[in-house]
């Protein structure tokens, strides 16, 4: 995906459907308990419809929601449209949002726990921890406000007694992050079951976050590594 501005409305609606189906195929949610949005432009987004089986969706089922609270299409948007709208409105860099009830992340959220710095990969969500927003009923403005607070400086959060939100520059990034958070949640649940869990301190997490700025980039410098070119050297003789 090269950006919302390169895709037609039909393509963007198809992306929402792809995201919904990925939530179930990746084991991040069950039934229709998750929802997905993809940014259309600065003032609107496509959001998955409420209460429809993902496998039955066609592009015309995916409604458009504007930042001023209007919706267009033949199906009503997800009951969680408020936090999709509010996150898109507050975070210009966000191109897609996924919400799921993944098993381990939801288990932590049901105990009021976020995910602390027990593992350096917590930094994948943009900070030294992954916060858990306090409980509010689904679909409410109070829940949306709490989610925005928990997402401040972060790309993912848990929702108390509810589930997870993950955001990304595009749908693939948001889905990948949701999977990473669920994996971290599973590891943290296991660590809690084993006993006391040590945490990385603030200084170490700052160091990790700095390293994450170039994580996965082909052009990233490494003082201990020198590029030798694309042509492989001759293999040395084997004894």
C-alpha positions as CSV (number, residue, x, y, z in Angstrom):
1,X,0.0,0.0,0.0
2,X,1.6,3.3,-1.1
3,X,-0.8,5.7,0.8
4,X,-4.5,6.5,0.9
5,X,-4.1,9.2,-1.7
6,X,-3.0,6.6,-4.2
7,X,-6.1,4.5,-3.7
8,X,-9.7,4.8,-5.0
9,X,-12.7,4.7,-2.6
10,X,-13.3,1.2,-3.9
11,X,-9.7,0.2,-3.0
12,X,-10.0,1.7,0.4
13,X,-13.2,-0.1,1.2
14,X,-11.6,-3.3,0.1
15,X,-8.7,-2.6,2.5
16,X,-11.1,-2.3,5.4
17,X,-12.6,-5.7,4.4
18,X,-9.1,-7.2,4.1
19,X,-8.3,-5.9,7.6
20,X,-11.4,-7.3,9.1
21,X,-10.8,-10.8,7.7
22,X,-7.1,-10.6,8.8
23,X,-8.2,-10.0,12.4
24,X,-9.9,-13.4,12.4
25,X,-7.3,-15.3,10.3
26,X,-4.5,-14.0,12.5
27,X,-6.4,-15.1,15.6
28,X,-6.7,-11.5,16.9
29,X,-10.5,-11.6,17.3
30,X,-13.5,-13.8,17.0
31,X,-16.8,-13.2,15.1
32,X,-17.5,-9.5,14.6
33,X,-16.0,-8.2,17.9
34,X,-13.2,-6.2,16.1
35,X,-13.3,-3.3,13.8
36,X,-11.0,-1.6,11.2
37,X,-10.7,1.9,9.7
38,X,-8.6,3.3,6.9
39,X,-8.1,7.0,6.3
40,X,-9.7,8.5,3.1
41,X,-8.4,12.0,3.5
42,X,-7.8,14.7,6.2
43,X,-11.5,14.8,7.0
44,X,-12.9,11.3,6.6
45,X,-12.3,7.6,6.9
46,X,-13.8,4.3,5.9
47,X,-14.9,2.2,8.9
48,X,-16.1,-1.4,9.1
49,X,-19.9,-1.7,9.4
50,X,-21.6,-2.8,12.6
51,X,-22.7,-6.4,13.2
52,X,-21.9,-7.9,9.8
53,X,-20.0,-11.2,9.3
54,X,-16.6,-10.3,7.8
55,X,-16.8,-13.0,5.1
56,X,-20.0,-11.6,3.8
57,X,-18.8,-8.0,3.4
58,X,-18.6,-6.4,0.0
59,X,-17.1,-2.9,-0.6
60,X,-20.5,-1.2,-0.7
61,X,-21.1,-2.4,2.9
62,X,-18.2,-0.2,4.2
63,X,-19.5,3.3,5.3
64,X,-17.7,6.6,5.2
65,X,-17.5,8.6,8.4
66,X,-16.5,12.3,8.5
67,X,-14.7,14.0,11.4
68,X,-17.8,16.0,12.1
69,X,-19.8,12.8,12.8
70,X,-21.7,12.2,9.6
71,X,-21.8,8.8,7.9
72,X,-22.5,7.9,4.3
73,X,-23.4,4.5,2.7
74,X,-25.9,1.8,3.0
75,X,-24.6,0.3,6.3
76,X,-24.2,1.9,9.7
77,X,-20.6,2.2,10.9
78,X,-19.2,0.2,13.8
79,X,-20.4,1.1,17.2
80,X,-16.8,2.1,17.9
81,X,-16.7,4.7,15.2
82,X,-16.0,7.5,17.8
83,X,-12.5,6.4,18.7
84,X,-11.7,5.7,15.0
85,X,-12.8,9.2,14.2
86,X,-11.1,10.8,17.2
87,X,-7.8,9.1,16.7
88,X,-7.7,10.0,13.0
89,X,-8.6,13.6,13.8
90,X,-5.9,13.9,16.5
91,X,-3.1,12.0,14.7
92,X,-2.4,13.1,11.2
93,X,0.2,10.4,10.7
94,X,-2.3,7.6,11.3
95,X,-3.6,5.9,8.2
96,X,-5.3,2.9,9.6
97,X,-6.6,1.6,13.0
98,X,-7.4,-1.9,14.1
99,X,-9.4,-2.8,17.2
100,X,-9.5,-6.4,18.4
101,X,-10.2,-8.6,21.4
102,X,-7.1,-10.7,21.2
103,X,-6.8,-13.3,23.9
104,X,-3.9,-12.4,26.1
105,X,-4.0,-8.6,25.6
106,X,-7.7,-8.7,26.6
107,X,-6.9,-10.9,29.6
108,X,-4.4,-8.3,30.8
109,X,-6.9,-5.5,30.1
110,X,-9.5,-7.3,32.2
111,X,-7.2,-7.1,35.2
112,X,-6.5,-3.4,34.6
113,X,-2.9,-4.2,33.5
114,X,-1.0,-2.6,30.7
115,X,2.3,-4.1,29.4
116,X,5.3,-2.6,31.2
117,X,9.0,-2.8,30.1
118,X,9.4,-6.5,30.9
119,X,10.9,-7.0,27.3
120,X,12.6,-4.4,25.1
121,X,10.2,-5.1,22.3
122,X,7.5,-3.2,24.2
123,X,9.2,-0.2,22.5
124,X,7.6,-1.3,19.2
125,X,4.5,0.5,20.3
126,X,6.4,3.8,20.6
127,X,7.2,4.1,24.3
128,X,8.5,2.5,27.4
129,X,5.2,0.8,28.1
130,X,1.8,0.0,26.6
131,X,-0.9,1.6,28.7
132,X,-4.3,0.3,29.6
133,X,-7.1,2.8,29.4
134,X,-9.7,2.7,32.2
135,X,-13.0,0.9,31.5
136,X,-15.9,2.8,29.8
137,X,-18.8,1.2,27.9
138,X,-18.2,0.4,24.3
139,X,-19.1,3.0,21.7
140,X,-19.1,5.9,24.1
141,X,-17.3,9.2,23.9
142,X,-15.8,8.5,27.4
143,X,-14.1,5.4,25.9
144,X,-12.8,7.4,23.0
145,X,-11.4,10.1,25.3
146,X,-9.7,7.4,27.5
147,X,-8.2,5.7,24.4
148,X,-6.7,9.0,23.1
149,X,-5.1,9.6,26.5
150,X,-3.6,6.1,26.6
151,X,-2.3,6.4,23.1
152,X,-0.5,9.7,23.8
153,X,3.0,9.1,22.5
154,X,2.1,5.5,21.6
155,X,0.9,3.5,18.7
156,X,-1.1,0.9,20.7
157,X,-3.0,0.7,24.0
158,X,-5.2,-1.7,25.9
159,X,-8.8,-0.9,26.8
160,X,-9.9,-1.9,30.3
161,X,-12.2,-4.9,30.3
162,X,-12.3,-4.7,26.6
163,X,-9.4,-5.2,24.1
164,X,-6.7,-3.6,22.1
165,X,-6.2,-0.7,19.7
166,X,-3.3,-0.5,17.3
167,X,-2.6,2.3,14.8
168,X,-0.2,2.5,11.8
169,X,0.7,4.6,8.8
170,X,-1.3,2.0,6.8
171,X,-3.3,-1.2,7.4
172,X,-0.4,-3.6,7.2
173,X,1.5,-1.6,9.8
174,X,-1.5,-1.5,12.2
175,X,-2.2,-5.2,11.8
176,X,1.5,-6.1,12.3
177,X,1.5,-4.0,15.5
178,X,-1.6,-5.6,16.8
179,X,0.0,-9.0,16.4
180,X,3.2,-7.8,18.1
181,X,1.2,-6.5,21.1
182,X,-0.7,-9.8,21.4
183,X,2.6,-11.7,21.3
184,X,4.0,-9.5,24.0
185,X,0.9,-9.8,26.1
186,X,1.1,-13.6,25.8
187,X,4.8,-13.5,27.0
188,X,3.9,-11.2,29.8
189,X,1.1,-13.4,31.0
190,X,3.4,-16.4,31.0
191,X,6.1,-14.4,32.9
192,X,3.5,-13.3,35.5
193,X,2.5,-16.9,36.0
194,X,6.1,-17.9,36.7
195,X,6.7,-15.3,39.4
196,X,8.2,-11.9,39.8
197,X,8.8,-10.1,36.6
198,X,11.8,-7.8,36.3
199,X,11.5,-4.6,34.3
200,X,14.0,-2.7,32.2
201,X,14.6,0.8,33.7
202,X,13.8,4.1,32.1
203,X,17.4,4.7,30.8
204,X,17.5,1.4,29.1
205,X,14.1,1.9,27.4
206,X,15.3,5.3,26.2
207,X,18.3,3.6,24.6
208,X,16.0,0.9,23.0
209,X,13.7,3.6,21.7
210,X,16.6,5.4,20.1
211,X,17.7,2.1,18.4
212,X,14.2,1.5,17.2
213,X,14.5,4.7,15.1
214,X,16.6,2.8,12.6
215,X,15.3,-0.7,13.3
216,X,14.8,-2.7,10.1
217,X,16.1,-0.1,7.8
218,X,18.4,-1.3,5.1
219,X,20.5,1.9,5.2
220,X,21.0,1.9,8.9
221,X,24.6,2.3,10.0
222,X,26.3,-0.3,12.2
223,X,29.9,0.5,13.4
224,X,30.8,-3.1,13.5
225,X,29.6,-4.0,10.1
226,X,31.0,-3.1,6.6
227,X,29.1,-3.5,3.4
228,X,31.0,-5.7,0.9
229,X,28.8,-5.3,-2.1
230,X,26.2,-7.6,-3.8
231,X,28.7,-10.0,-5.4
232,X,29.6,-12.8,-3.1
233,X,33.2,-13.6,-2.4
234,X,34.7,-16.9,-3.4
235,X,34.0,-19.6,-0.8
236,X,37.1,-20.6,1.2
237,X,38.4,-24.2,0.9
238,X,36.7,-26.7,3.2
239,X,38.8,-29.1,5.2
